[in-house]
Amino acid sequence: MSHYEATVLWQRPPDLAFTDGRYSRAHLWRFDGGAEVPASASPQVVPLPFSAAENVDPEEAFVAALASCHMLFFLSIAAKRHFVVDRYSDRAEGVMEPNAEGRVAVTRVVLNPRVTYAGTAPDRATEEAMHHAAHDQCFLANSVRTTIETRLD
């Protein structure tokens, strides 16, 4: 069993009323390795100036985490199959909308991986199979109800 933790820190400035709802949603994520990430509610959820557009929001982080997990498993699979990956990029997209129960959720994440190989590249069917295997092995994909699609061009 593995255990993970993150610290989320928000603090009210002493001169802020708070109960009027006019407070900043900017906060900090702190991770065990020492990384600190400025975070905020999404400006699509909480309007400016009460959110910080330049900070990472939970919805973006969710999409990035799913894409990152998929990529890490894909790279492992490619290495085991002796395909040398030079570059992997993914402009992942999440859709937030009411789910089947009528609750707002990130219902779908579309991964758009672009992989460049050194030497021999897999054929289309093999690459699709590698992405399918990466999806099946991704801990995060196995943890959520969100539909996750992979689009290869």
N, C-alpha and C positions, 0 to 999 in steps of 0.2 A: 504494500500500500504506500502511496506517495501522499504528501501533504503540501499544500501551497497556501501562501498567504500574501496579502497586500494590505498596506495601511492607507486609508483614505482620510484626508485631513481637510476640514473646513473650519474657519473660525470667524465669528461675527466681530466686526469692528465695534469698539465700545460705544460709538456715537450713532449706531444704526438701530432703528426701531424694530426691524425684523417682522413684526406681526402685520405690517402693511403689505408684505410681499415684495417690497422694493429692495431686495438684497441681491448681491452677486452670487451666482451659482458656481463661480470659479473656485476650484479646490486643487488639491495635490494628491497624486497617487505615488506612494513610496513602496518600492519592492525590495526584497531581501538582499539582492546583490548591490544595492545602493542606488539604482536608477530612480530618478524622480521625474514624473510626467505631469505637466500642467493639464488639468482636466476641467471640464465644465459641462453644464447641460448644453444640449444642442441648441443653436439659435433657431432651429426649426421647431423646437419645443418650447423654449423660453426666450422671448424676444430680447434683442440687445436693448439697453446696455446691461441687462441682468444675467446674460450669458457672455462667455468669452469665445468669440468665433475662432481665435487662433489656437485655442486649447483643444485637446482630444476629448470627444464626448463618448459616453458609454456605447452608443449605437455604432459609432465608427470603430471603437475598440473591439466590439463584438465581431464586426465584419473582418477586421484585420486579424483577430485571433483565429477565426475559422480559416482564413486564407493562409495564414502563417503555418498553422497546424498541417493543412493539406500539403503545402510546399515542402515542409520538413519530411513528411512521409514520402512524398514523390521523389525527393533527392535521394533518400535512403534506398528506395526501390530501384532508381536509375543506377546508382552505384553498384548495387548487388547484381544488376543485369549487365554491368560493364559498359554502360553508356556514360560518357563524360559530359556533364552539364557545364557549360560555360556561363550561362546566364539564365535566370528565371525571374520573370516579372509577372505581376498579376494586378490588374486594376479591378479589384473586387467591388461588387455593388450589392447593397442591402436594400430591401423594400420593407418599410414599416407601414402597416395597414391593419384594419380589424381582421382577426383570425376567425375561424369557424365558430368560435364561442362569442364573437363580437367584441373581444378584448383586443386592444392595440398591441401589436407584437411585431418583431422583425420576422416576417413570415417566409421570406425567401432571400437567399444570398446567392448571387451568381458570381462564380469564379471565372476569370478570363486569363488563364495562364498562357504565357508566351515563353517557350523554352528554346534556347540555342545550345546546340551540342558541338563539341569538338570531335572531329573524326566521324565515325558512323553514327547516324541518327536512327532512332527506331522508326519503323513505318507507322502510318496513321493508326492502324488497328492496335499495334503494340503500345503506342503512346496512350491511346484511349484506355487500354487495359491497365496501364500503369496509373493513370489518373483514377480509374475506378478503384483500384487496390488502395491507393492513397486515401481516398474517401472512406473506404471501409475500415481502414486502420486508424483514422484520425480520432483521437480521444474526444475532441470537442464536437465533431460531427456526430459522434455516438452519444453525446450528452444532451442534444437539443432536439426540439420538434421542428425547427426551421427547415424548410426545404433548401437543399444546397445543390446547385447545378454547376456543371463545368462546361464551359463553351470553348471549343478549340476552333480556330480558323484555319 
